[in-house]
Amino acid sequence: MMVEKGISTAMNARIVGSGSQDMVLAHGYGADQSLWDKILPDLAEHFRVVVFDWIFSGAVKEEHQHLFDPQKYSSYDAFADDLICLVEDMNLNSPVFVGHSMSGMIGCIASVKRPQLFQRIVLVGASPRYINTGDYEGGFDESEIDDIISNIESNFHNWCSEFPSLVVDARHPDSVEKLSKCLASMRPEVAVSVAKTVFYSDEREILDKVSAPCTIIRTTRDIVVPNSVAYYMQEKIKGKSTVEIIETDGHFPHLTAHQQLLDVLTRVGNLSA
């Protein structure tokens, strides 16, 4: 496995806090590390927290944007390699990994490549597959995913303003606007490429190879990931796993129910310390 050394600099990685337990917060599609702002100060009182921007993020500096190669990042595998490199670059010691959405599965893949990489994996709104198939409910028919990709391709800026209101609780307009700005900061061609990687992914087979203990966090109503996905993952993951339910609508509990999420992360983080 080839891992590019020093990529953590391009990913704007930084450490906040000085606790004895390391924790990594990994944002999801279209976002950047600023989406953790509501919980980061409190977490930093208890943990040594690493935040960063995936190489597709609009927050990546212009001199590093060339590092995004659509062919390389056409699967989660290259993202997992970047994550392993990040942990090594930052000299982290068996951190708790918190992955939102796509990052949850990236963390699982990284943990299979390096079984001792993480003390615990926290999967926030993660899904191994978004497309329904057989008796598996991913949440979308393939034609619906095709329509999402088509909308991103054909009218990117309209999509950036409309999509957040579907996936973030509308009772939090500031959070809807925050996600919209993150999406709009991406280069359109990068947004399309990563969306294809995410929405057409199928990582169900990786779950029974994950030996790290996992905490699976779902919200009461998430149109992106059906509730059944959390229990599917719990059943399939090889290591010990539990499901935590956060009382909020939408796919972004760190924006709309941050205190509840903070309580869960503090609890599971202290268990790992």
C-alpha positions in Angstrom: 0.0 0.0 0.0 1.4 3.4 -1.1 0.6 6.2 1.3 1.6 9.7 0.4 3.7 11.2 3.3 3.0 14.7 4.5 -0.5 14.9 3.1 -1.8 16.0 6.5 -0.4 19.5 5.7 -2.5 19.7 2.5 -5.5 18.5 4.5 -5.2 21.4 6.9 -4.8 19.0 9.9 -4.5 20.5 13.3 -4.6 19.4 16.9 -6.8 21.1 19.5 -6.7 20.2 23.2 -4.2 18.2 25.2 -6.1 15.3 26.8 -4.6 11.8 27.2 -7.0 10.3 24.7 -6.6 11.2 21.0 -9.7 11.7 18.9 -10.0 12.3 15.1 -13.1 14.1 13.7 -13.6 13.4 10.0 -16.2 15.4 8.1 -18.5 14.1 5.3 -19.2 14.9 1.7 -19.2 18.5 0.7 -18.1 19.7 4.1 -15.0 20.9 5.9 -13.7 20.8 9.4 -15.7 23.9 10.4 -18.8 21.7 10.7 -17.3 20.4 14.0 -17.1 23.9 15.5 -20.0 23.5 17.9 -18.5 20.5 19.6 -14.8 21.1 19.2 -14.2 23.4 22.2 -15.9 21.1 24.6 -14.2 18.0 23.2 -10.8 19.8 23.5 -11.3 20.0 27.2 -11.2 16.2 27.5 -9.3 15.0 24.4 -6.5 15.7 22.1 -8.6 16.3 19.0 -7.5 16.3 15.4 -9.6 18.0 12.7 -8.8 18.2 9.0 -10.3 18.7 5.5 -10.5 15.9 3.0 -8.6 16.7 -0.1 -11.8 17.3 -2.1 -13.0 20.1 0.3 -13.3 23.6 -0.8 -11.2 24.6 2.3 -8.1 23.0 0.8 -5.7 25.7 -0.3 -5.2 26.3 -4.0 -1.6 25.1 -4.0 -2.8 21.7 -2.9 -5.9 21.3 -5.0 -4.0 19.4 -7.7 -3.7 16.5 -5.3 -7.3 15.5 -6.0 -7.2 13.0 -8.8 -10.7 11.7 -9.7 -9.4 8.4 -10.8 -7.4 7.9 -7.6 -10.4 8.9 -5.4 -13.0 6.9 -7.4 -13.3 4.6 -4.4 -12.9 5.0 -0.6 -9.6 3.1 -0.7 -7.4 6.2 -1.4 -9.2 8.2 1.3 -8.5 5.4 3.7 -4.8 5.6 2.8 -4.9 9.3 3.4 -6.4 8.7 6.8 -3.7 6.3 7.8 -1.1 8.8 6.7 -2.8 11.5 8.7 -2.7 9.3 11.9 1.0 8.6 11.3 1.9 12.2 10.5 0.2 13.5 13.6 1.8 10.9 15.8 -1.6 9.8 17.2 -1.8 6.9 19.7 -4.8 4.6 19.0 -7.3 7.5 18.6 -11.0 7.3 18.7 -12.1 7.9 15.2 -15.4 9.8 14.6 -16.5 9.6 11.0 -19.5 11.4 9.6 -21.4 10.0 6.7 -18.8 8.8 4.0 -16.0 9.1 6.5 -17.5 6.4 8.6 -16.9 3.8 5.9 -13.5 5.3 5.2 -12.6 4.8 8.8 -13.8 1.2 8.7 -11.6 0.5 5.6 -8.6 2.1 7.2 -9.1 0.0 10.3 -9.2 -3.2 8.3 -5.9 -2.2 6.6 -4.4 -1.4 10.0 -6.3 -3.3 12.7 -4.6 -1.5 15.6 -5.1 2.0 14.0 -8.2 3.0 16.1 -9.2 2.4 19.7 -12.8 2.8 18.7 -14.8 3.9 15.6 -17.8 6.2 15.9 -20.0 6.1 12.8 -22.2 9.1 12.6 -24.9 8.8 9.9 -22.7 6.3 8.0 -23.9 3.9 5.4 -22.2 1.0 3.5 -24.5 1.4 0.5 -27.1 4.0 -0.5 -28.9 2.1 -3.2 -31.7 -0.4 -2.4 -31.0 -3.9 -3.6 -32.7 -7.2 -2.8 -33.7 -7.2 0.9 -31.2 -4.4 1.7 -32.8 -0.9 2.2 -30.2 1.7 1.3 -32.7 4.5 1.1 -32.6 5.2 -2.7 -33.5 3.5 -5.9 -30.7 3.7 -8.4 -32.7 6.1 -10.6 -32.9 8.5 -7.7 -29.2 8.5 -7.2 -28.8 9.1 -11.0 -31.0 12.1 -10.6 -28.9 13.5 -7.7 -25.7 13.2 -9.8 -27.5 14.7 -12.8 -28.6 17.7 -10.7 -25.0 18.3 -9.4 -23.7 18.1 -13.0 -26.3 20.3 -14.7 -26.9 23.0 -12.1 -24.3 22.9 -9.4 -25.1 26.2 -7.7 -28.8 25.6 -7.5 -28.1 22.2 -6.1 -25.8 23.7 -3.4 -28.6 25.9 -2.2 -31.4 23.3 -2.4 -29.7 20.1 -1.1 -28.9 21.4 2.4 -32.6 22.1 3.2 -33.3 18.4 2.5 -30.6 16.9 4.7 -30.3 19.5 7.6 -33.2 20.1 10.0 -34.9 23.2 8.5 -35.5 24.5 12.0 -31.8 25.4 12.0 -31.5 27.9 9.1 -28.0 28.9 10.1 -26.8 25.3 9.8 -28.6 24.9 6.4 -26.7 28.0 5.2 -23.4 26.8 6.6 -23.6 23.5 4.7 -24.7 25.4 1.6 -21.6 27.6 1.7 -19.4 24.5 2.2 -20.9 22.8 -0.8 -20.6 25.9 -3.0 -16.9 26.2 -2.1 -16.1 22.9 -3.8 -15.0 22.9 -7.5 -18.0 21.6 -9.4 -16.1 18.9 -11.2 -14.7 17.6 -7.9 -18.2 17.7 -6.3 -19.5 15.5 -9.1 -16.6 13.0 -8.9 -16.9 12.6 -5.2 -20.6 12.3 -5.3 -20.3 9.4 -7.7 -17.8 7.7 -5.4 -20.1 8.1 -2.4 -23.5 7.4 -3.8 -22.5 4.4 -6.0 -20.4 2.8 -3.3 -21.0 -0.6 -1.8 -18.9 -1.4 1.2 -21.1 -4.0 2.8 -18.5 -6.7 2.6 -16.0 -4.7 4.7 -18.2 -4.7 7.8 -17.5 -8.2 8.9 -13.7 -7.4 8.7 -14.0 -4.5 11.2 -12.7 -5.7 14.5 -12.5 -2.4 16.4 -15.4 -1.7 18.7 -17.9 0.6 17.0 -20.5 3.1 18.2 -23.2 3.7 15.5 -25.0 7.0 15.8 -28.2 7.6 14.0 -30.8 10.4 14.2 -34.5 9.9 14.6 -35.2 10.9 11.0 -32.5 10.9 8.4 -33.6 11.0 4.7 -30.1 10.0 3.6 -29.7 6.9 5.7 -32.7 4.9 6.8 -32.8 3.7 10.5 -32.5 0.1 9.3 -29.0 0.8 8.1 -27.7 1.3 11.6 -29.0 -2.1 12.8 -27.8 -3.7 9.6 -24.3 -2.4 10.3 -24.5 -3.5 14.0 -25.4 -7.0 12.9 -22.6 -7.2 10.3 -19.7 -5.6 12.1 -17.3 -8.1 13.4 -16.3 -6.1 16.5 -18.6 -5.2 19.4 -21.0 -2.5 18.2 -23.8 -0.5 19.8 -26.4 1.9 18.3 -27.0 5.3 19.8 -30.1 7.4 18.8 -30.0 11.2 18.8 -33.3 13.0 18.9 -33.1 15.3 15.8 -34.1 15.4 12.2 -31.6 15.3 9.4 -28.2 14.0 8.6 -26.1 16.4 10.6 -26.5 16.0 14.4 -23.2 17.9 14.9 -25.1 20.9 13.5 -28.6 20.4 14.9 -28.2 18.4 18.1 -24.6 19.1 19.0 -25.1 18.7 22.8 -26.5 15.3 22.5 -23.7 14.2 20.1 -21.2 15.8 22.4 -22.5 13.7 25.4 -22.2 10.5 23.4 -18.7 11.3 22.1 -17.5 12.3 25.6 -18.9 9.1 27.0 -17.5 6.7 24.4 -14.2 8.6 24.3 -13.7 8.2 28.1 -14.5 4.5 27.8 -11.5 4.3 25.4 -9.1 6.4 27.6 
